[in-house]
């Protein structure tokens, strides 16, 4: 280990960071200055990676949970030779069009493994990466060829550990004995408001010991100690490890280090000049020659290591052709089409139950689909066929995951599984508890990860559990998230197609909003409805002469209410449209929209949720909605009490 070169690499990280942040007049210099030695050690000595092949599947992963310190990552990517992170990108830090965004953004530059910045979520996503590594290793490694063997590293700060999601995810990781997860804790005891003594005085070491982690302690500024501690972490195979590194925020800035001032603001010209003199930085955007030479030599070593792995992989492929075909399927990015369940008109089945039948069919055909629920396997109806197994410390090849009552961490872990590559992930809870996981759902959408969210008990027809468990605003709140597709099927047949649509999607997450109560399977006027539904809507019941006076748009269980209302309405030609996805339909070309909902025709909307968002399609007085919280009671009684009935809908149509 060339400690002199590593010192120069750390110096270069500090130089690039303070200059990029000053040029942008925006950013967070405290972490890059304070953790530069760890960064140099990671990218120079610890990480198994190859910048010339950033997508190498058996690379180690590094997630910067404390994403505000993004210049640490960008500086290291540049020094290590990742071409996307050019000097021009660094010099345009935080500017439009730069790969060096304010916080690390997945997809903007090779080497950025996840979008981070919302504190704590990086820890949970790292847990997901580690889960995926165990699943991949269990399925594909053989006695002769260990083709999957990599670590997940994460850097967190005090703020990450204050966020509740870190507690959820860390508890899960310890219970599941994720021994190849290594977390470095930048313990500098400073946050935006000042000393952590203001709000955070717990014993983090004891906390992580209680989670079942190995806890190690050391200095951020001792290369040999970091190497030794990391070796101890790797040697402990049955526990994840947290390495608590005491550090100085803003180290090297004489007047600002160890203060809150250095956390989130540029140093300023005068302090930069003093800092350069203090550290020996020679000019703007300085890279020490010794650091450049060191990383140039390392690039050759990394290529050699990756080439050696490729020989191993090729030999494994030759000896295991069936496994190789499965591997290629896992990494194809495409779902295998499944034979979906078939139903008959008149069948009565809850869409959550129908969803489970479709999930089973899909999972048997796509053995890289993994996921579970937040301790609601039965109520959510998301269990998998027994032969697919349960993932855990005793069986790394299983597909069903017991996340425990940890909605936020569950969703973030599923993001990590998806980001790792090779797997599709799904998770589930009651729709009303989407509020607990929403920040991770937003990151799914921001990163365009095709995670499937199965959210059951989708309306006030939950019944007796009452308003705390009856969602009313949730559909509207999720529909406004960009890149997210919300599917609310109206019966069992639609539910099967909803699962197919979710698996077809590759550019973002999907919500399946499913019912607790039984719903009757209804006949469908559109003979090609299984294709038309992919536009987001289709004609369930055509008007008698094909030219409607009124169009009723309904979603989910309310499609049945709309069909029932037809029998209670006289003198009107009414078309019923099932709009399984409002936002998907609204994104269609006008010709498609107009064929299903012609302009100029009176439209009535029926949905057991708030009115918000439906004003585009109907006048307020033509929207049958629920714009208040629910009540506790039998589902039918609650629906009647709140006016969500066929009679109420028929009365609107009859006006």
DRENLUM-236321 format. One record per residue (C-alpha): y negated, z, x; residue in three letters. Coordinates in steps of 0.25 Angstrom, whole numbers, plus 5000, padded with zeros to 4 digits. Layout:
BEGIN
YZXALA...
//
This chain:
BEGIN
500050005000UNK498749955006UNK497850075002UNK496650015009UNK496749885001UNK496949964988UNK495650044992UNK494949914993UNK495549864980UNK494949984973UNK493649964979UNK493649824974UNK493949864960UNK492749964960UNK491849854966UNK492249744955UNK492249844944UNK490849904947UNK490249764949UNK490849704937UNK490449814928UNK489049814933UNK488949664932UNK489349674917UNK488449794915UNK489649854907UNK490949914910UNK491750044915UNK491750064930UNK492250204930UNK493750174929UNK493750054939UNK493050134949UNK493850254947UNK495250194946UNK495150074956UNK496150134966UNK497250144955UNK496850004951UNK497049944965UNK498350024966UNK498849964953UNK498549824955UNK498749824970UNK500049904972UNK500649954958UNK500649844948UNK501749744949UNK500949614945UNK500549474949UNK499149424946UNK499649284948UNK500649304936UNK499949404928UNK500949384916UNK502149424925UNK502949494914UNK503549604924UNK502149644929UNK501649784928UNK500649804918UNK499349884919UNK498449924907UNK497049984909UNK497050074898UNK495650114902UNK495149974899UNK493650014901UNK493950004916UNK494349864915UNK493649824928UNK494749904935UNK495749804930UNK494849684931UNK494549714946UNK496049734949UNK496449604942UNK495449534950UNK495849594963UNK497349574960UNK497149424958UNK497249414943UNK496549274941UNK495949304927UNK495149424933UNK494249334942UNK492949384949UNK492149314939UNK492849384927UNK492549514934UNK491149474937UNK491049444922UNK491649574917UNK491349614903UNK490749474900UNK491149374890UNK492249284895UNK492649374907UNK494149414908UNK493549544912UNK493249604899UNK492649744897UNK494049794894UNK495349734898UNK495649624888UNK497049574887UNK497149424889UNK495849414896UNK496449414910UNK497849424916UNK498149564920UNK497549634908UNK498749684901UNK498049744889UNK496749754882UNK496249894885UNK494949974883UNK495250054870UNK495750174878UNK497150224878UNK497750094872UNK498050044886UNK498950164888UNK499650134875UNK499749984878UNK500350014892UNK501450094885UNK501749974877UNK501849894890UNK502749994895UNK503649984883UNK503749834884UNK504149844898UNK505349934894UNK505749844883UNK505649724891UNK506449784903UNK507549834893UNK507749704887UNK507749614899UNK508049694912UNK509449684917UNK510249754928UNK510049644937UNK508649604934UNK507449704931UNK506449594926UNK505549694918UNK505049814927UNK503549834926UNK502649954924UNK501449974915UNK500250044921UNK499050094913UNK497750154918UNK497150254908UNK495950344908UNK495450474902UNK495050394889UNK496350334887UNK497050464887UNK496050514877UNK496450404867UNK497550444858UNK498250314860UNK498650354874UNK499250484869UNK500150404859UNK500550304869UNK500750394880UNK501650484871UNK502450364867UNK502650314882UNK503050454887UNK504050464875UNK504650324878UNK504750354893UNK503950234898UNK504150254913UNK503550124917UNK502150164911UNK501250214921UNK499850264917UNK498650294927UNK497650394921UNK496250374927UNK495850524926UNK494450524929UNK493950624918UNK492750544914UNK492550464901UNK491350404895UNK490750534890UNK490950614903UNK492050704908UNK493350704900UNK493150854899UNK492250814887UNK493550774879UNK494750764887UNK495350884895UNK496850874891UNK497950874902UNK498350724903UNK499450754912UNK500150854903UNK499850764891UNK500650654898UNK501750744903UNK501950784888UNK502050634885UNK503150624894UNK502450554905UNK502550574920UNK501150624925UNK500650594939UNK499350634945UNK498550574957UNK497250514962UNK496650384958UNK496250364972UNK497550384980UNK498350254981UNK499550324987UNK499550424976UNK499450314965UNK500550244971UNK501450364972UNK501150414958UNK501450274952UNK502750274960UNK503050404953UNK502650344939UNK503650234942UNK504750324946UNK504650394933UNK505450304924UNK505550384911UNK504050424909UNK502750354909UNK501850404920UNK500350444920UNK499650444933UNK498450534932UNK497450484943UNK496250564945UNK495050474947UNK493550464948UNK492850374937UNK491950284944UNK492450314958UNK491550264969UNK490250264961UNK489450384968UNK488550414956UNK489450384944UNK490850414948UNK491550524940UNK490450514929UNK490550454915UNK489450364919UNK490350274927UNK491350254915UNK490750144907UNK489450094914UNK489150004926UNK488750084938UNK487450014940UNK486849944952UNK486450064959UNK487750134958UNK488550014961UNK487750004974UNK488050144977UNK489550134973UNK489750004982UNK489150084994UNK490050204991UNK491350114990UNK491050005000UNK490949894990UNK490349774996UNK489649694986UNK489749644972UNK491149624966UNK491749664979UNK493249644982UNK493649714995UNK494349605004UNK495449705007UNK495749714992UNK495749564990UNK496749545002UNK497649654996UNK497749594982UNK497949454988UNK499149504996UNK499649584984UNK499549454975UNK500649394984UNK501549514983UNK501349514968UNK501749374967UNK503049404975UNK503449514966UNK503249434954UNK504049314960UNK505149414963UNK505149464949UNK505249314944UNK506449294953UNK507049414946UNK506649364932UNK507249224935UNK508549294939UNK508649374927UNK508349254918UNK509449184925UNK510449294922UNK509949334908UNK509549204901UNK509649274887UNK508749384892UNK507749274898UNK507749204884UNK507449334877UNK506349364888UNK505749224886UNK505749254871UNK505049384873UNK503949324881UNK503749194873UNK502749254864UNK503349204852UNK504149274841UNK505549224837UNK505649184822UNK506449284814UNK507149264801UNK506349344792UNK506849424779UNK506949344766UNK506549404753UNK506549364738UNK505449364728UNK505549494721UNK506049584733UNK505349714734UNK505049764748UNK503949824756UNK503349734766UNK503549844777UNK505049834773UNK505049684774UNK504249694787UNK505349774793UNK506349664789UNK505549564795UNK505249644808UNK506749664809UNK506949514809UNK505849484818UNK506249594828UNK507649544829UNK507149404833UNK506049454842UNK506649564850UNK505349574858UNK504749634846UNK504549784848UNK503849894840UNK503850004830UNK503050094822UNK502250224823UNK503450314818UNK503550234805UNK504750144807UNK505250174793UNK503950174785UNK503450054793UNK504749984792UNK504749924806UNK506049974812UNK506849864819UNK508349824818UNK509149934825UNK509749834835UNK508349814841UNK508249954846UNK507250064847UNK506350054860UNK506250184868UNK506550264881UNK508050244877UNK508050094873UNK506950014879UNK507549884873UNK507249924858UNK506249864850UNK505749974840UNK504750074846UNK504550214840UNK503050224843UNK502950364836UNK501650394828UNK500750324838UNK500150214830UNK499050184841UNK499950184853UNK501050104845UNK500049994843UNK499549994857UNK500950004863UNK501349884855UNK500149814861UNK500649844875UNK502049794871UNK501449664867UNK500549654879UNK501749674888UNK502349544884UNK503749514879UNK503649594866UNK503049594853UNK502649724847UNK502449784833UNK502049924828UNK501949984814UNK501350094806UNK500650124793UNK499550034791UNK498550144788UNK498850194803UNK498450064809UNK497150144811UNK497950214822UNK498350094829UNK497150004826UNK496550004841UNK497849954846UNK497949854835UNK496549804839UNK497049784853UNK498249704848UNK497249614842UNK496349604854UNK497449574863UNK498149484853UNK499449554854UNK500449514843UNK500849664839UNK501349674825UNK500749794817UNK501649834805UNK500749914796UNK501449964784UNK501050044772UNK499949944770UNK499149984758UNK498850094748UNK500250064742UNK500750164753UNK500650254741UNK500850404742UNK500450424757UNK499050404752UNK497750354758UNK498050404772UNK499150304772UNK498650194763UNK497850084771UNK496750024764UNK495749974775UNK496749944785UNK497049794782UNK495649764782UNK495449834795UNK496549764802UNK496149624797UNK494849634805UNK495549644818UNK495449514826UNK496849444830UNK497549544820UNK498349474809UNK498649574797UNK499749524788UNK499949594775UNK501249534768UNK501349534753UNK502849544752UNK504149544761UNK504149394763UNK502749394768UNK503149514777UNK504149434784UNK503249324787UNK502149424791UNK503149474802UNK503349324806UNK501849304807UNK501649424815UNK502749384825UNK502149244826UNK500749294830UNK500449304845UNK498949324845UNK498749454839UNK499349574831UNK499849574817UNK499849684806UNK500949684796UNK500349764784UNK501649804776UNK501849874763UNK502550004760UNK502849974746UNK503849864741UNK503249734737UNK503949624729UNK504149494736UNK503449384728UNK503649234727UNK502649144734UNK502049014729UNK501848954743UNK503148894747UNK502648894762UNK502149034761UNK502849084774UNK501948984782UNK500748994773UNK500749144775UNK500449124790UNK499049084786UNK498849224781UNK498949194766UNK499749114756UNK499849084741UNK500849184735UNK500649144720UNK499949014717UNK499048994705UNK499748924693UNK499048794695UNK498748804710UNK497248824708UNK496948974707UNK495849034700UNK496049164708UNK496749194721UNK497249334724UNK497349364739UNK498249484741UNK498949544753UNK500149624755UNK500749704743UNK499549654735UNK500049514734UNK501049574724UNK499949634716UNK499249504716UNK500449434711UNK500649544700UNK499149524696UNK499449384692UNK500349424681UNK499149514676UNK498049404677UNK497949294666UNK497149164666UNK496949154681UNK497649064691UNK497849154703UNK498449124716UNK498949244725UNK498849234740UNK499449334749UNK498549344761UNK499449414771UNK498449404782UNK496949394778UNK496449374792UNK497449264795UNK497149194782UNK495649194785UNK495949134799UNK496549004792UNK495848874791UNK495048854778UNK496048754773UNK497148854773UNK496348974767UNK495848884756UNK497248834752UNK497648974749UNK496349034745UNK495448914740UNK493948934741UNK493248954727UNK494449024721UNK494249174717UNK494949264726UNK495449404723UNK496049494734UNK497049604733UNK497349694744UNK497649844744UNK496649874755UNK495149874757UNK494349754752UNK493649734766UNK493949584771UNK494349524758UNK492949494754UNK493049354760UNK494049324750UNK493649384737UNK492449454730UNK492449604731UNK492849614716UNK493949524718UNK494649604729UNK495649714725UNK495649814736UNK495749954739UNK494450004745UNK494750154746UNK495850244751UNK497150254744UNK497750374736UNK499150444737UNK500150404727UNK501250304724UNK500850164729UNK500750104715UNK499950214710UNK498950204722UNK498850054720UNK498550074705UNK497550184708UNK496850094718UNK496849974710UNK497749894718UNK498549834706UNK498949704700UNK498149744688UNK496849764696UNK497049634703UNK497249564690UNK496049624684UNK495249564696UNK495849424694UNK495549434679UNK494049454680UNK
//
